[in-house]
Amino acid sequence: MDQSLWEILQNSGYTMYLIVACSVLAVGVAIERAIVQWKFIDRARSLADTVNRCLARGALEEGRSACERSKSPLGDVFLAGYERLGRVKRSALEAAVNRERLRVAADLKTRMWILGTIGATAPFIGLFGTVIGVMEAFSDIKAAGSGGLSVVSGGIYEALYTTAAGIAVAVEAVFIYNFFNQRLSRIALEMKMLTDEFLELLVDQGPESGRGEKPGEESEGKAGEGEPRETQDGTREAA
């Protein structure tokens, strides 16, 4: 049967409209996720390089300003460390930074469930439409009598379009889901490595690293121990 897509859509019933809506929704989610993830790794690496260079030379405020100006979500992860530096223990600082990293990773998974749902349900929606179409076709056969099969064969043929369309949309949604899921795994791994490197440099700036002590204070105190001191009669005795 030679039919246009519009004729197939009209003749296949309301179920076909639902399948088309699922297809449009899947493409919309794909476009939105592509915009969110566009150059995510490049921006994160650029920010990490800038902050790490600042930390290496002890320019804490310069690195913090870079995080505040950055459009990369990794900036929020680094700021969680800056805010707790010198205020909490190292373990608490690392835990706070990792929590923020996991929050960013969770935000990147937003609306991914829609793709998974469409991929799982679209074939059944198409099958449901086909079953309804076949039931209507057999009802018409019964009403038409002996010559009914040739009359309603076209209706059965059209009803099968919904199953084919449902499978096609499911394949589309699953492909998009797997593509973005693979990218999310790569982004999560990259963020983990950049965060670990940041923490190694950041904790070196804290008081626990020993950089907060003034040079010579401890050595001067120890040098005074054991030296002889002078008594009131002018003699010297060991400390």
Backbone bond lengths (Angstrom), bond angles and torsions (degrees), N, CA, C in turn:
res aa  C-N    CA-C-N  psi(-1)  N-CA   C-N-CA  omega(-1)  CA-C   N-CA-C  phi
1 M - - - 1.461 - - 1.522 109.36 -
2 D 1.322 114.92 128.91 1.451 119.97 179.99 1.518 108.88 -94.28
3 Q 1.321 115.24 107.87 1.460 121.11 -179.51 1.522 108.81 -135.86
4 S 1.319 114.56 148.22 1.459 119.37 175.13 1.526 108.80 -80.57
5 L 1.323 114.75 166.70 1.464 119.16 178.87 1.520 111.39 -61.80
6 W 1.322 116.56 -36.32 1.458 119.50 179.56 1.527 110.88 -66.34
7 E 1.327 117.02 -39.51 1.467 120.38 178.66 1.534 110.36 -66.76
8 I 1.341 116.69 -39.79 1.464 119.93 177.53 1.517 110.05 -62.98
9 L 1.338 116.00 -42.20 1.464 120.24 -180.00 1.514 110.99 -62.81
10 Q 1.309 117.12 -40.95 1.465 120.77 -178.95 1.526 111.78 -70.46
11 N 1.323 116.54 -39.16 1.460 120.36 -174.63 1.524 113.42 -82.82
12 S 1.332 117.76 -13.93 1.463 120.32 -176.29 1.518 113.39 -88.51
13 G 1.313 118.16 -4.42 1.462 119.99 175.25 1.524 113.35 90.13
14 Y 1.326 114.58 -179.14 1.470 121.17 -175.47 1.528 112.49 -66.78
15 T 1.346 117.63 -23.59 1.459 119.72 -179.52 1.529 111.47 -63.58
16 M 1.342 116.35 -35.00 1.458 119.82 179.10 1.519 110.79 -65.97
17 Y 1.326 117.33 -35.42 1.468 120.06 177.07 1.532 110.57 -63.19
18 L 1.320 115.99 -38.66 1.461 120.12 178.56 1.530 111.16 -65.44
19 I 1.321 116.81 -39.75 1.463 120.75 178.96 1.522 110.56 -66.04
20 V 1.334 116.51 -41.86 1.468 120.01 177.32 1.523 110.71 -62.56
21 A 1.335 116.92 -39.71 1.466 120.51 178.11 1.530 110.61 -62.53
22 C 1.328 116.60 -39.38 1.469 120.28 176.73 1.520 111.40 -62.92
23 S 1.317 116.56 -39.57 1.451 120.60 179.02 1.525 111.16 -64.62
24 V 1.326 116.06 -45.13 1.473 120.22 178.96 1.528 110.33 -63.50
25 L 1.335 117.14 -39.99 1.460 120.98 179.39 1.524 111.12 -64.00
26 A 1.332 117.01 -41.41 1.466 120.76 179.09 1.529 111.07 -62.72
27 V 1.324 116.38 -42.18 1.472 119.98 178.33 1.528 110.06 -66.36
28 G 1.340 117.24 -39.07 1.460 120.34 178.33 1.518 112.30 -62.43
29 V 1.327 116.64 -43.32 1.467 120.44 177.86 1.527 110.18 -64.32
30 A 1.330 116.70 -39.33 1.469 119.92 179.26 1.520 111.20 -62.31
31 I 1.316 117.59 -42.22 1.464 121.09 179.64 1.527 110.45 -65.81
32 E 1.340 116.36 -43.50 1.466 120.32 -179.62 1.523 111.88 -63.92
33 R 1.338 116.94 -42.18 1.465 120.38 178.85 1.536 111.09 -68.58
34 A 1.324 116.73 -34.44 1.464 119.94 178.37 1.521 110.52 -64.93
35 I 1.329 117.18 -38.66 1.464 120.72 178.03 1.524 110.31 -65.80
36 V 1.344 117.30 -42.59 1.463 121.04 -179.27 1.524 111.22 -64.59
37 Q 1.316 117.00 -40.39 1.460 120.86 -175.10 1.530 113.27 -90.65
38 W 1.343 116.63 0.39 1.447 119.81 -177.15 1.526 110.70 -62.59
39 K 1.307 117.88 120.96 1.469 125.12 179.01 1.536 112.62 56.01
40 F 1.317 117.17 27.34 1.471 119.84 -179.64 1.526 110.65 -61.52
41 I 1.329 116.93 -48.07 1.462 120.49 -177.53 1.525 110.84 -66.76
42 D 1.335 117.29 -40.53 1.467 119.92 -179.78 1.527 111.00 -62.33
43 R 1.326 117.11 -42.96 1.466 119.95 179.56 1.525 111.14 -67.57
44 A 1.332 116.03 -39.29 1.464 119.29 179.79 1.526 110.83 -64.76
45 R 1.324 117.05 -43.34 1.467 119.87 178.78 1.518 111.48 -64.04
46 S 1.330 117.05 -41.39 1.461 120.58 179.72 1.522 111.08 -61.96
47 L 1.337 116.47 -44.34 1.469 119.74 178.50 1.518 111.07 -65.29
48 A 1.319 117.65 -43.35 1.461 121.24 -179.34 1.523 111.03 -61.68
49 D 1.327 117.20 -40.30 1.467 119.81 178.43 1.527 110.98 -63.00
50 T 1.328 116.29 -43.00 1.465 120.15 -179.66 1.527 111.26 -64.28
51 V 1.329 116.23 -47.17 1.464 120.27 -178.07 1.517 111.18 -66.15
52 N 1.310 117.11 -41.43 1.468 120.15 -178.96 1.532 111.73 -65.00
53 R 1.318 116.88 -36.44 1.465 119.12 176.43 1.530 111.08 -65.88
54 C 1.325 115.68 -38.77 1.467 119.49 177.88 1.530 110.95 -65.46
55 L 1.322 116.93 -42.02 1.460 120.10 179.89 1.522 111.25 -67.01
56 A 1.318 116.42 -35.47 1.455 119.93 -178.09 1.530 111.86 -63.13
57 R 1.328 116.56 -31.00 1.467 118.84 178.93 1.523 112.72 -104.61
58 G 1.359 115.83 10.99 1.459 120.53 174.25 1.510 115.23 80.21
59 A 1.334 118.40 13.19 1.466 121.70 -179.92 1.522 109.71 -88.13
60 L 1.341 116.19 77.03 1.465 120.98 -175.43 1.520 112.29 -64.91
61 E 1.317 116.89 -46.68 1.455 120.10 -176.14 1.518 111.74 -66.87
62 E 1.307 116.74 -35.01 1.464 120.17 177.74 1.527 110.62 -64.66
63 G 1.335 116.03 -42.11 1.460 119.61 177.27 1.513 112.15 -65.43
64 R 1.317 116.47 -39.29 1.470 119.96 179.02 1.523 110.63 -65.81
65 S 1.318 117.51 -40.23 1.466 120.81 177.93 1.524 110.97 -62.42
66 A 1.328 116.70 -37.28 1.462 120.15 177.84 1.527 111.07 -63.48
67 C 1.324 116.92 -37.89 1.470 120.77 177.64 1.522 111.16 -66.94
68 E 1.313 116.83 -39.69 1.465 120.79 -178.41 1.526 111.30 -68.99
69 R 1.323 116.88 -31.94 1.464 119.90 -179.83 1.527 112.39 -83.74
70 S 1.300 117.89 -22.08 1.460 121.67 -173.37 1.526 112.08 -69.02
71 K 1.333 115.70 145.37 1.461 122.14 174.80 1.528 111.73 -89.69
72 S 1.310 116.91 -4.65 1.462 120.75 -179.78 1.528 110.35 -77.10
73 P 1.345 118.48 134.29 1.465 120.55 175.51 1.516 113.31 -59.61
74 L 1.338 117.13 -19.26 1.459 119.71 178.03 1.528 110.76 -65.15
75 G 1.330 117.41 -21.94 1.450 120.42 176.31 1.521 112.24 -60.74
76 D 1.335 117.19 -37.43 1.470 120.67 177.36 1.525 111.04 -65.45
77 V 1.333 115.96 -34.86 1.467 120.16 178.31 1.530 110.08 -65.21
78 F 1.311 116.44 -46.23 1.463 120.36 -179.68 1.528 111.61 -66.92
79 L 1.328 117.10 -37.14 1.467 120.08 -179.65 1.524 111.36 -64.44
80 A 1.335 116.63 -30.98 1.465 119.40 176.47 1.516 110.84 -61.53
81 G 1.327 117.39 -33.86 1.457 121.03 176.58 1.517 112.32 -74.41
82 Y 1.336 116.40 -42.14 1.464 120.16 179.29 1.529 111.57 -60.56
83 E 1.333 116.41 -40.43 1.458 120.01 -176.75 1.523 112.72 -66.95
84 R 1.319 117.30 -24.93 1.465 120.53 -176.62 1.525 113.32 -104.60
85 L 1.313 117.12 -3.67 1.461 120.44 -179.06 1.530 110.53 -63.70
86 G 1.327 115.89 124.89 1.451 121.80 179.43 1.512 114.70 81.28
87 R 1.342 117.83 -3.74 1.459 121.34 -178.82 1.524 112.37 -107.63
88 V 1.327 116.22 -26.30 1.467 120.37 -178.33 1.522 108.41 -131.80
89 K 1.321 115.25 169.80 1.454 119.91 177.36 1.521 110.61 -69.08
90 R 1.329 114.05 163.53 1.460 119.68 -177.69 1.523 111.35 -59.50
91 S 1.312 117.64 -41.31 1.464 120.28 -178.38 1.520 111.29 -63.45
92 A 1.340 116.78 -39.55 1.460 120.38 179.04 1.523 110.92 -69.03
93 L 1.321 116.97 -37.25 1.459 120.69 177.95 1.524 110.64 -63.13
94 E 1.326 116.51 -46.98 1.457 120.28 -179.81 1.526 111.31 -64.29
95 A 1.327 116.51 -37.52 1.466 119.91 178.96 1.527 110.89 -64.89
96 A 1.328 117.30 -39.89 1.460 120.94 179.79 1.519 111.43 -65.71
97 V 1.322 116.86 -42.50 1.465 120.67 179.26 1.528 110.68 -64.88
98 N 1.313 117.07 -41.90 1.470 120.24 -179.89 1.526 111.48 -68.30
99 R 1.336 117.33 -34.29 1.472 119.50 175.51 1.521 110.85 -62.58
100 E 1.318 115.70 -43.38 1.463 119.12 179.29 1.525 111.10 -65.96
101 R 1.317 116.65 -36.68 1.465 120.11 177.22 1.528 110.91 -63.04
102 L 1.326 116.89 -42.73 1.466 120.79 178.61 1.526 111.12 -65.95
103 R 1.343 116.70 -33.95 1.462 119.74 177.70 1.524 110.59 -65.01
104 V 1.327 116.71 -43.11 1.463 120.50 177.63 1.527 110.50 -62.54
105 A 1.330 116.86 -42.30 1.472 120.63 178.45 1.523 111.11 -62.96
106 A 1.333 116.62 -37.17 1.471 120.15 178.62 1.524 111.00 -67.92
107 D 1.341 117.11 -37.99 1.466 120.38 178.28 1.522 111.42 -63.41
108 L 1.318 116.74 -33.09 1.459 120.10 179.38 1.524 112.17 -68.41
109 K 1.320 117.48 -19.69 1.467 121.22 179.73 1.532 112.71 -89.94
110 T 1.331 116.14 2.88 1.461 119.88 -179.16 1.524 111.06 -58.08
111 R 1.322 116.00 136.18 1.464 125.62 178.21 1.527 114.79 68.28
112 M 1.323 117.20 3.65 1.462 118.70 174.85 1.525 111.23 -67.08
113 W 1.325 116.59 -26.12 1.469 120.14 179.56 1.522 111.10 -63.40
114 I 1.334 116.85 -27.57 1.465 119.79 179.89 1.521 110.19 -63.88
115 L 1.332 116.39 -43.00 1.463 120.09 179.12 1.522 111.11 -64.01
116 G 1.343 116.44 -42.09 1.459 119.59 178.68 1.517 111.96 -63.72
117 T 1.341 116.54 -39.46 1.463 120.32 179.54 1.519 111.87 -66.48
118 I 1.323 116.69 -43.23 1.473 119.99 178.91 1.528 110.65 -63.85
119 G 1.331 116.29 -42.54 1.454 119.33 179.52 1.514 113.19 -62.32
120 A 1.341 116.58 -31.82 1.464 120.18 -178.17 1.525 113.10 -84.62
121 T 1.330 117.54 -30.84 1.466 120.12 -171.99 1.526 114.60 -102.64
122 A 1.334 118.90 -22.49 1.464 120.65 -175.96 1.528 113.06 -56.78
123 P 1.346 120.62 -42.93 1.476 118.68 178.17 1.521 113.07 -61.33
124 F 1.327 116.59 -36.31 1.462 119.55 -179.54 1.521 111.07 -72.24
125 I 1.332 116.83 -33.45 1.460 119.38 175.25 1.526 109.90 -64.23
126 G 1.343 115.21 -43.39 1.462 118.22 177.23 1.512 112.58 -63.76
127 L 1.319 116.70 -41.06 1.465 120.29 178.39 1.524 111.13 -64.69
128 F 1.317 116.22 -38.33 1.467 120.31 177.62 1.527 110.37 -61.30
129 G 1.345 115.81 -43.70 1.461 118.64 178.34 1.521 112.35 -63.55
130 T 1.326 116.71 -37.86 1.464 120.34 178.79 1.520 111.15 -65.91
131 V 1.329 116.75 -43.14 1.471 120.38 179.20 1.524 110.98 -61.17
132 I 1.333 116.09 -43.90 1.467 119.43 178.35 1.528 110.11 -62.06
133 G 1.342 116.81 -42.60 1.456 120.29 -179.54 1.520 112.23 -64.64
134 V 1.335 117.09 -40.23 1.472 120.28 178.80 1.523 110.87 -67.40
135 M 1.329 116.64 -39.70 1.465 119.52 177.80 1.524 111.31 -61.67
136 E 1.329 115.82 -40.85 1.474 118.55 177.28 1.522 110.91 -66.92
137 A 1.338 116.23 -35.86 1.460 119.80 179.94 1.529 111.04 -65.70
138 F 1.323 117.46 -43.55 1.463 120.27 178.91 1.524 111.44 -68.07
139 S 1.309 116.27 -30.34 1.468 119.02 175.09 1.526 110.02 -65.79
140 D 1.331 116.45 -38.62 1.458 120.13 177.77 1.532 110.99 -69.55
141 I 1.353 116.61 -34.06 1.470 120.15 177.25 1.520 110.39 -61.99
142 K 1.316 115.15 -44.07 1.454 119.97 -179.80 1.517 111.43 -63.03
143 A 1.337 115.43 -38.40 1.461 119.14 -179.20 1.525 111.76 -73.51
144 A 1.333 117.04 -31.01 1.467 120.24 -176.36 1.519 112.81 -82.51
145 G 1.313 119.04 -19.71 1.447 121.11 178.77 1.515 112.07 87.96
146 S 1.337 117.03 -146.57 1.461 121.92 -172.72 1.525 112.94 -66.56
147 G 1.292 117.41 -32.03 1.466 119.16 -177.70 1.512 112.66 -92.66
148 G 1.334 116.34 15.33 1.456 119.26 -172.83 1.512 114.44 -73.89
149 L 1.349 118.23 -27.00 1.456 119.70 -173.91 1.517 111.38 -61.96
150 S 1.312 117.55 -43.43 1.464 119.89 179.98 1.516 111.65 -68.85
151 V 1.310 116.25 -25.80 1.455 120.42 -178.14 1.521 111.06 -74.20
152 V 1.355 116.91 -40.65 1.465 120.58 -172.48 1.525 112.78 -101.99
153 S 1.326 118.65 1.73 1.463 119.77 -179.61 1.525 111.44 -60.18
154 G 1.334 115.42 -34.38 1.459 118.55 177.32 1.512 111.74 -63.87
155 G 1.338 116.78 -36.83 1.461 120.10 179.18 1.521 112.00 -65.26
156 I 1.331 117.01 -39.73 1.468 120.57 177.71 1.533 109.96 -65.01
157 Y 1.333 114.56 -41.45 1.460 119.39 179.44 1.529 110.70 -60.10
158 E 1.323 116.13 -43.23 1.461 120.30 -179.77 1.519 111.44 -67.90
159 A 1.322 117.38 -34.84 1.463 120.66 -178.91 1.525 111.42 -64.60
160 L 1.323 116.84 -30.40 1.459 120.39 -179.72 1.526 112.40 -69.30
161 Y 1.326 116.72 -17.87 1.459 120.09 178.33 1.533 111.40 -61.71
162 T 1.314 117.46 -33.33 1.461 119.65 -177.04 1.529 111.26 -66.80
163 T 1.330 117.28 -37.42 1.466 119.73 176.64 1.524 110.59 -64.50
164 A 1.329 116.60 -45.20 1.461 120.30 178.85 1.522 110.93 -61.97
165 A 1.334 115.95 -42.42 1.466 119.51 -179.82 1.522 110.89 -65.99
166 G 1.329 117.36 -39.95 1.459 120.92 179.22 1.518 112.25 -62.41
167 I 1.327 116.00 -42.03 1.468 119.92 178.08 1.526 110.60 -65.43
168 A 1.332 117.05 -41.24 1.471 120.74 -179.79 1.528 111.13 -62.60
169 V 1.328 116.88 -42.99 1.467 120.04 179.94 1.521 110.64 -67.85
170 A 1.333 117.19 -37.07 1.466 120.39 177.96 1.522 110.71 -62.95
171 V 1.325 116.77 -43.51 1.470 120.42 177.62 1.526 110.21 -61.44
172 E 1.315 116.32 -42.03 1.472 121.14 178.30 1.532 111.01 -59.56
173 A 1.338 116.68 -48.57 1.462 120.97 -177.44 1.522 112.11 -66.19
174 V 1.335 117.03 -41.21 1.469 120.50 -179.62 1.520 110.53 -66.88
175 F 1.326 117.44 -38.73 1.462 120.75 178.21 1.528 110.30 -62.31
176 I 1.334 116.48 -46.68 1.469 120.27 179.52 1.524 110.53 -63.69
177 Y 1.327 116.58 -42.05 1.463 121.00 -179.56 1.528 111.27 -60.75
178 N 1.324 116.32 -47.52 1.468 119.71 -178.74 1.530 111.60 -66.15
179 F 1.328 116.56 -35.94 1.459 120.22 178.92 1.527 110.87 -62.07
180 F 1.330 116.48 -50.02 1.465 119.70 -178.41 1.523 111.81 -73.21
181 N 1.313 117.14 -30.63 1.460 119.54 177.22 1.526 110.76 -64.99
182 Q 1.328 116.68 -38.64 1.463 120.22 176.63 1.525 110.79 -65.76
183 R 1.316 117.41 -39.94 1.466 120.91 177.50 1.525 111.14 -65.43
184 L 1.318 117.04 -37.87 1.462 120.62 178.89 1.523 110.84 -64.16
185 S 1.316 117.18 -38.92 1.466 120.45 177.85 1.518 110.52 -63.67
186 R 1.316 116.92 -40.22 1.463 120.45 178.91 1.530 110.69 -67.25
187 I 1.325 116.55 -42.46 1.468 120.37 179.36 1.520 110.73 -63.70
188 A 1.339 116.93 -42.91 1.461 120.53 -179.75 1.529 111.03 -61.76
189 L 1.330 117.10 -41.69 1.460 120.76 178.23 1.523 111.08 -65.28
190 E 1.318 116.55 -41.92 1.466 120.34 179.83 1.532 110.74 -64.37
191 M 1.325 116.79 -42.71 1.460 119.66 178.10 1.518 111.81 -63.15
192 K 1.320 116.95 -37.67 1.472 120.69 178.96 1.524 110.30 -62.43
193 M 1.322 117.87 -45.12 1.462 120.37 -178.99 1.526 111.41 -67.66
194 L 1.331 117.39 -41.95 1.463 120.25 179.74 1.523 111.39 -66.66
195 T 1.329 116.42 -37.04 1.464 120.25 179.19 1.521 111.20 -68.77
196 D 1.323 117.33 -41.23 1.465 120.25 178.78 1.526 111.05 -62.22
197 E 1.328 116.56 -41.84 1.463 119.83 178.58 1.526 110.99 -65.02
198 F 1.331 115.95 -40.18 1.462 120.56 178.11 1.522 111.45 -62.26
199 L 1.334 116.91 -43.38 1.463 120.62 -179.23 1.524 111.83 -64.76
200 E 1.323 116.68 -38.26 1.466 119.48 178.85 1.523 111.42 -60.16
201 L 1.333 116.49 -40.41 1.462 119.71 179.99 1.526 111.71 -78.31
202 L 1.329 116.47 -34.45 1.456 119.24 -176.52 1.522 112.22 -68.93
203 V 1.334 117.79 -43.72 1.462 120.22 -177.04 1.520 111.48 -66.74
204 D 1.340 117.18 -21.57 1.464 119.58 175.81 1.526 112.07 -67.81
205 Q 1.348 115.80 -18.68 1.460 119.30 179.50 1.524 112.47 -89.32
206 G 1.329 117.31 -9.55 1.457 121.15 -176.67 1.513 112.85 -80.93
207 P 1.337 117.35 170.16 1.462 121.20 -179.43 1.516 113.34 -65.60
208 E 1.344 117.74 -26.89 1.460 120.10 -178.46 1.516 111.83 -69.49
209 S 1.336 116.76 -19.01 1.461 119.39 -179.06 1.517 112.36 -79.10
210 G 1.348 117.11 -14.57 1.458 120.54 -179.21 1.504 113.30 94.27
211 R 1.367 116.70 -4.86 1.456 119.13 -179.56 1.519 111.74 -74.33
212 G 1.341 115.88 -17.45 1.451 118.67 -179.04 1.510 112.36 -77.03
213 E 1.345 119.97 -12.24 1.453 122.23 -179.45 1.519 110.16 -82.55
214 K 1.284 117.01 142.54 1.451 120.66 178.08 1.513 108.93 -77.10
215 P 1.309 116.67 134.01 1.467 119.85 -178.26 1.519 111.44 -60.26
216 G 1.329 116.39 134.29 1.454 121.66 174.41 1.496 115.12 93.45
217 E 1.418 116.57 -13.58 1.456 117.75 -177.07 1.518 110.98 -65.05
218 E 1.335 115.62 -50.67 1.460 118.92 -176.47 1.520 110.38 -68.92
219 S 1.324 117.64 -38.46 1.460 120.22 -177.32 1.516 111.03 -68.35
220 E 1.369 116.88 -35.30 1.449 119.18 179.23 1.516 111.03 -67.63
221 G 1.331 116.34 -38.49 1.463 120.16 179.81 1.513 111.02 -64.29
222 K 1.333 115.53 -40.85 1.462 118.37 -178.37 1.524 111.05 -74.16
223 A 1.340 116.67 -29.21 1.459 119.01 -179.02 1.517 110.78 -69.24
224 G 1.336 116.65 -28.56 1.464 120.22 179.94 1.498 113.07 -74.49
225 E 1.355 115.39 -21.16 1.454 118.10 -179.50 1.526 110.08 -73.85
226 G 1.320 118.16 136.54 1.463 122.01 176.20 1.518 113.24 89.84
227 E 1.362 117.36 -9.15 1.456 118.77 179.18 1.528 109.72 -78.03
228 P 1.359 120.60 144.22 1.470 122.64 179.57 1.514 111.06 -69.51
229 R 1.330 117.09 144.43 1.455 121.60 177.57 1.542 109.53 -120.04
230 E 1.279 115.37 151.61 1.462 121.38 -174.59 1.517 110.50 -88.53
231 T 1.361 117.09 134.63 1.470 122.11 178.16 1.517 109.77 -92.79
232 Q 1.382 115.33 179.51 1.456 120.06 -176.54 1.522 112.05 -66.60
233 D 1.335 120.84 -29.73 1.452 122.22 -178.76 1.519 113.53 -85.49
234 G 1.346 115.69 6.85 1.455 119.54 176.28 1.481 115.20 91.64
235 T 1.345 117.65 -8.51 1.472 119.45 178.35 1.507 109.23 -81.66
236 R 1.341 116.98 163.76 1.463 122.23 -179.62 1.535 108.56 -118.38
237 E 1.294 114.47 135.50 1.450 119.02 179.19 1.520 108.73 -128.34
238 A 1.313 116.31 157.40 1.468 121.60 -179.26 1.507 109.54 -69.87
239 A 1.353 116.22 147.52 1.460 120.25 178.94 1.513 108.98 -73.16
